[in-house]
């Protein structure tokens, strides 16, 4: 599958102790510093993509090395095979269209 990702040139973590407004502003800052990449994503030996994602489809960790060369923590998946995720989770899109 080809995933489009926002890939921050520099990723700075945000502590969840902050208020909602600050979090939204920080997301906009990250988006502004990002570039959009289209990368090939492969399933690992266990059949999964091995991506640990947040509710916003941000990559939090990689569970195996199949995609470590193209995706890193801090990237945000925004579409798969040209289908935008919108506000839904990647898992739902994969189940509906790519199972």
Protein Blocks (a to p, Z undefined) as FASTA:
>chain_A
ZZdddddfbdcdddfkbcfklmmmmmmmmmmmpccddddddddfkopaoiacdfkopafb
dfbfklmmmgcehiacfbeehiafkjacfklmmmmmmZZ
